[in-house]
Amino acid sequence: MSTPKVFISYSHDSQEHKKWVLDLATRLRNSGVDAIIDQWELRPGDDVPYFMETHLADSDYVVMV
């Protein structure tokens, strides 16, 4: 069985919310899920629409928070 890949999309309402999403992604990774969030992948100047389109297409699941 292959590792499920999950793209997590979320609002950037507050630092508390961003931390909650980061904790969720960390728990998923620790449970064997390949969780993808911008906090781990994007750097200043990166192409955000490309990042989102690519990971939406490549993921098995999408979680919207």
ABEGO torsion letter per residue (X at the ends): XBBBBBBBBBBBABAAAAAAAAAAAAAAAAAGBBBBBAAAABBBGBBAAAAAAAAAAABABBBBX
